[in-house]
Amino acid sequence: MPAKGLLRYPYEAITQNTDYLQIRIFKYERKGGVTDGPKPSEGQAFDVSNYVSNKAKVLGPDGVIILPMPSNIQDSNVVSYDNDSMNTFAAQGVAAVQGLMGGGGKAFSEFVGRGKAAVGADEITLGEATPGNTNAEKVKAAFQTAVSNDAGRAISANLAVSAVNLFGANVSFNSLLARTDSKILNPNMELLFNNVTLRTFRFSFKFAPRDPNEATAVKSIIRTFKKNMAAQKEGEIFLKTPNIFKLTYRKGNQNHPFLHRFKDCALSDMSVQYTGDNVYATYSDGTPISMIMNLTFKEMMPIYSDDYDKDDSGTAMPNQSYTSSTDEYVEGPQGNLIYGAGQNSSTDVEGVGF
């Protein structure tokens, strides 16, 4: 039966003054479309120098695994942008359609149906559009744009391209314009925000148990990760989401004052090499003398700008900022992050953020 508790490796090397990676296990729950599990601030401060964990066990939700700092500590924030283009004719068409839909839709439909545009109680023909008759003006502007010289030639060229390509030709609209008028449509290319991304973190840990206690801890750590990343059966029809993990860089009993933070993560990939030195060798009880465990975590939520205005508890930081000229905290609208160490480093120091 999965239990709460703590597993640690190495058994003796992690103390109150040691930097380490803490991994907490949570049950995945959703409420209102977001995860509703324990918050990062609910991670208690374990006395890592005295906590005993020599009993073989498999941890479940609220269990904690403590591992040494990995050698490949890094973060990479990516925002997706993509090229986008819209030529002048397309832009004019969009503007005309939006204008008609915004106020002249009725006028346009009546104009098409009866040849006249009704504006209020008056019927106004397209040629009788006046500055006060905005609906008729929009209709007239749309038709004038469509039949302008440049637009007319472009429409003719496009129809010609479509007709020729029916016979297997490979003629593009711009190539035809370049051949006929020595010009192409200005694509008005622009780099536009496209999407947010989710971060992936990969860690590699080498285990070399030195005594039975560490051998038991390593076995339990590997089994705990395997069990909690596996899908859970709910009857014979449904599968429940595996448990999720909260990763935190720690310095003793406090969060690390500099290194980046994590959002809730799923363990998507795990591999264990039981011949860490490329040679099969075990102790008398069968425990391999060297193992390498590789973990791949993926964050379940993207990073947003307002995440940097919150501390590790998920609450808004006080409206203070640090000014290098006076080396003091000052009140003001400059920002919510506090830089520099105060009396209580667990709450006064905000690291690099996510």
C-alpha positions in Angstrom: 0.0 0.0 0.0 1.5 3.4 -1.0 2.4 5.5 2.0 3.4 9.0 3.0 7.0 9.6 4.1 10.4 10.4 2.8 13.0 8.6 0.7 16.5 10.0 0.3 19.7 9.3 -1.5 22.5 9.6 -0.5 21.6 8.5 3.0 24.2 10.5 4.9 25.3 13.3 2.5 22.2 15.5 2.6 22.1 17.7 5.7 20.5 21.0 6.9 23.2 22.9 4.9 23.0 20.9 1.7 21.4 21.9 -1.6 19.2 19.1 -3.0 16.2 18.4 -5.3 12.9 17.7 -3.5 10.2 15.8 -5.4 6.8 15.6 -3.8 4.0 13.3 -5.1 0.5 14.6 -5.5 -2.8 13.0 -6.6 -4.0 14.6 -9.8 -7.3 16.3 -9.4 -9.2 18.7 -11.5 -11.8 21.3 -10.3 -13.0 24.0 -12.6 -10.6 23.0 -15.3 -7.4 23.3 -13.2 -5.5 21.1 -10.9 -6.7 21.3 -7.4 -3.9 19.5 -5.5 -1.8 20.9 -2.7 0.1 24.1 -3.4 3.8 24.4 -3.4 3.7 26.3 -0.1 2.2 23.2 1.6 5.5 21.4 1.3 6.7 21.0 4.9 10.3 21.7 5.8 11.7 18.3 6.5 14.6 17.9 8.9 16.8 16.2 6.3 19.7 15.7 8.6 17.8 13.5 11.1 15.0 12.0 9.1 15.3 8.2 9.0 14.1 6.3 5.9 15.7 2.9 5.9 12.5 0.9 5.5 11.6 -0.5 2.1 8.4 1.2 0.9 6.6 2.7 -2.0 5.4 6.2 -1.5 2.1 7.5 -2.6 0.5 11.0 -2.6 2.2 13.4 -0.2 5.3 11.3 -0.2 8.7 13.1 -0.7 11.8 12.0 -2.5 15.1 13.8 -1.9 17.9 13.5 -4.4 21.2 15.3 -4.8 21.5 18.3 -7.1 21.6 17.1 -10.7 24.6 18.0 -12.8 22.5 19.3 -15.7 20.6 22.2 -14.0 19.0 24.4 -16.7 15.8 25.9 -17.7 14.6 27.1 -21.1 11.6 29.3 -21.7 10.1 29.3 -25.2 7.2 31.4 -26.6 5.9 30.5 -30.1 5.9 33.1 -32.8 5.1 32.5 -36.5 5.4 34.5 -39.7 2.1 35.8 -41.0 1.2 37.8 -44.2 -1.8 39.6 -45.6 -1.7 41.4 -48.9 -3.5 44.7 -49.4 -6.5 43.2 -51.3 -7.1 40.7 -48.5 -6.8 43.4 -45.9 -9.3 45.6 -47.8 -11.7 42.7 -48.2 -11.5 42.0 -44.5 -12.1 45.7 -43.7 -15.1 45.8 -46.1 -16.7 42.7 -44.7 -16.2 43.8 -41.1 -17.7 47.2 -41.9 -20.7 45.6 -43.6 -21.2 43.2 -40.7 -20.7 45.9 -38.2 -23.4 48.3 -39.5 -24.0 47.8 -43.2 -25.0 44.2 -43.3 -28.7 44.9 -43.6 -28.0 47.6 -46.2 -25.9 45.2 -48.3 -28.4 42.4 -48.2 -31.2 44.7 -49.2 -29.0 46.2 -51.9 -28.3 42.8 -53.4 -32.0 41.8 -53.1 -33.7 44.9 -54.4 -30.9 47.0 -55.9 -31.4 49.6 -53.1 -30.0 50.1 -49.6 -32.5 50.9 -46.9 -31.1 53.3 -44.3 -33.6 54.0 -41.6 -36.9 54.9 -43.2 -35.3 56.1 -46.5 -34.4 54.0 -49.5 -31.1 55.1 -51.0 -29.6 53.8 -54.1 -25.9 53.0 -54.2 -25.2 56.1 -56.3 -27.1 58.4 -53.9 -24.8 57.6 -50.9 -24.2 60.7 -48.9 -21.8 61.4 -46.0 -24.7 60.9 -43.6 -25.7 57.5 -44.9 -22.9 55.4 -43.5 -24.4 52.0 -44.5 -24.6 53.0 -48.1 -21.1 54.5 -48.0 -19.8 51.1 -46.8 -21.5 49.3 -49.6 -20.3 51.8 -52.2 -16.7 51.7 -50.8 -16.7 47.9 -50.9 -17.7 47.8 -54.6 -15.4 50.6 -55.6 -12.5 48.7 -54.0 -13.4 45.5 -55.9 -13.5 47.2 -59.3 -10.4 49.4 -58.9 -7.8 49.1 -61.6 -5.2 47.2 -59.5 -7.8 45.0 -58.0 -9.3 44.3 -61.3 -6.0 43.2 -62.8 -5.2 41.1 -59.8 -8.6 39.3 -60.0 -8.1 38.7 -63.7 -4.6 37.3 -63.0 -5.9 35.0 -60.3 -8.7 33.7 -62.5 -6.1 33.0 -65.2 -3.9 31.2 -62.8 -6.8 29.0 -61.7 -7.8 28.2 -65.2 -4.3 27.3 -66.4 -3.6 25.1 -63.4 -6.6 23.0 -64.2 -4.4 21.6 -67.1 -1.6 20.6 -64.8 0.4 23.8 -64.9 2.3 25.0 -61.8 1.8 28.8 -62.1 1.6 30.9 -59.0 -0.3 34.1 -58.7 2.8 36.2 -57.9 4.8 34.6 -60.7 2.1 35.7 -63.2 2.0 39.2 -61.8 5.8 39.4 -62.0 5.8 38.3 -65.6 3.0 40.7 -66.7 3.5 43.8 -64.5 7.0 43.2 -63.1 5.7 43.2 -59.5 4.2 41.0 -56.9 1.7 41.6 -54.1 3.3 43.0 -51.0 2.7 40.2 -48.4 3.0 42.7 -45.5 4.8 40.0 -43.5 4.9 40.3 -39.8 6.0 38.1 -36.9 2.9 37.4 -34.7 2.5 35.7 -31.4 1.3 32.1 -32.0 1.0 30.1 -28.9 2.4 29.3 -25.5 4.6 26.2 -24.8 5.2 23.7 -22.1 8.6 23.1 -20.6 10.4 19.8 -20.4 13.1 18.9 -17.8 15.4 16.0 -18.0 17.5 14.7 -15.1 20.1 12.0 -14.7 21.0 10.5 -11.3 23.7 7.9 -10.7 23.2 5.6 -7.8 26.1 3.7 -6.1 24.7 2.2 -2.9 27.3 1.9 -0.1 25.4 0.0 2.5 22.1 -1.9 2.9 20.2 1.2 3.9 21.1 3.0 0.7 20.4 -0.1 -1.4 16.9 -0.3 0.1 16.4 3.4 -0.4 17.4 3.2 -4.1 15.2 0.3 -4.7 12.2 2.1 -3.1 12.9 5.3 -5.0 12.9 3.5 -8.4 9.8 1.6 -7.6 8.0 4.7 -6.3 8.7 6.6 -9.5 7.5 3.7 -11.6 4.3 3.2 -9.7 3.3 6.9 -9.5 3.9 7.5 -13.2 1.7 4.6 -14.2 -1.9 5.0 -15.2 -4.5 3.9 -12.6 -7.3 1.5 -13.6 -10.9 2.6 -12.7 -12.9 -0.6 -13.3 -12.4 -2.2 -16.7 -13.4 0.8 -18.8 -11.6 3.9 -17.6 -8.0 4.9 -16.8 -7.2 7.6 -14.3 -4.4 10.1 -14.7 -1.2 9.1 -13.0 0.0 11.0 -10.0 1.9 14.3 -10.6 5.0 15.7 -9.0 6.1 19.0 -7.6 9.9 19.6 -8.0 11.7 22.1 -5.8 15.3 23.1 -5.5 16.0 23.3 -1.8 18.7 24.7 0.5 18.4 22.9 3.8 14.8 23.5 5.0 14.2 26.5 2.7 13.6 26.9 -1.0 16.7 27.7 -3.0 17.1 31.5 -3.1 18.4 31.6 -6.7 17.5 28.7 -9.0 14.4 28.5 -11.1 11.1 27.1 -9.9 8.8 24.5 -11.4 5.1 24.2 -11.9 3.3 20.9 -11.3 4.9 18.2 -13.5 4.0 14.9 -15.0 6.7 12.2 -15.2 6.5 11.3 -18.9 9.5 9.1 -19.3 11.8 7.1 -17.0 14.7 4.8 -17.7 17.0 2.9 -15.4 20.4 1.5 -16.5 21.4 -1.2 -14.0 24.9 -1.5 -15.3 26.0 2.1 -14.7 29.7 1.4 -15.4 28.8 -0.7 -18.5 29.7 -3.9 -16.5 27.4 -6.2 -14.7 28.4 -6.2 -11.1 26.3 -6.7 -7.9 26.7 -7.0 -4.2 26.1 -10.3 -2.5 22.4 -9.5 -2.1 22.0 -8.8 -5.9 22.0 -5.0 -5.6 23.8 -3.5 -8.6 26.9 -1.5 -7.5 26.1 1.3 -10.0 22.9 2.4 -11.6 21.8 5.4 -13.7 18.2 6.7 -13.5 17.0 9.1 -16.2 13.8 11.1 -15.6 11.8 13.4 -18.0 9.3 15.7 -16.4 6.9 17.9 -18.4 5.2 20.9 -16.8 1.4 20.7 -17.0 0.7 24.4 -17.3 2.4 27.1 -19.3 4.2 30.1 -17.8 2.4 33.4 -17.7 3.7 36.9 -16.9 1.8 37.2 -13.6 3.5 34.0 -12.3 6.5 36.2 -11.6 4.5 38.4 -9.3 3.9 35.5 -6.9 6.1 34.0 -4.3 6.5 30.2 -3.7 3.2 30.1 -1.9 1.4 31.2 -4.9 0.3 34.5 -3.3 1.1 38.0 -4.7 4.3 39.5 -3.6 4.2 42.9 -1.7 4.4 45.9 -3.9 8.1 46.6 -3.3 11.2 46.9 -5.4 14.9 47.0 -4.8 16.9 50.0 -5.9 20.6 49.5 -6.4 21.3 53.2 -5.8 20.1 53.2 -2.2 20.3 49.5 -1.5 16.9 49.6 0.2 13.5 48.3 -0.3 11.1 51.0 -1.5 7.4 51.2 -1.9 6.2 52.0 -5.4 4.8 50.7 -8.7 8.1 49.6 -10.1 7.3 45.9 -9.6 6.4 43.1 -7.2 9.6 41.1 -7.0 12.0 41.6 -4.1 15.7 41.3 -5.0 18.3 40.7 -2.4 18.5 38.9 1.0 16.7 40.1 4.1 16.5 38.7 7.6 14.4 35.7 6.5 15.8 34.3 3.4 13.0 31.8 2.9 10.5 34.6 2.3 12.5 37.7 1.5 14.5 36.3 -1.4 12.8 35.7 -4.8 15.0 33.8 -7.3 15.0 33.9 -11.0 11.4 32.7 -11.1 10.0 30.0 -13.3 
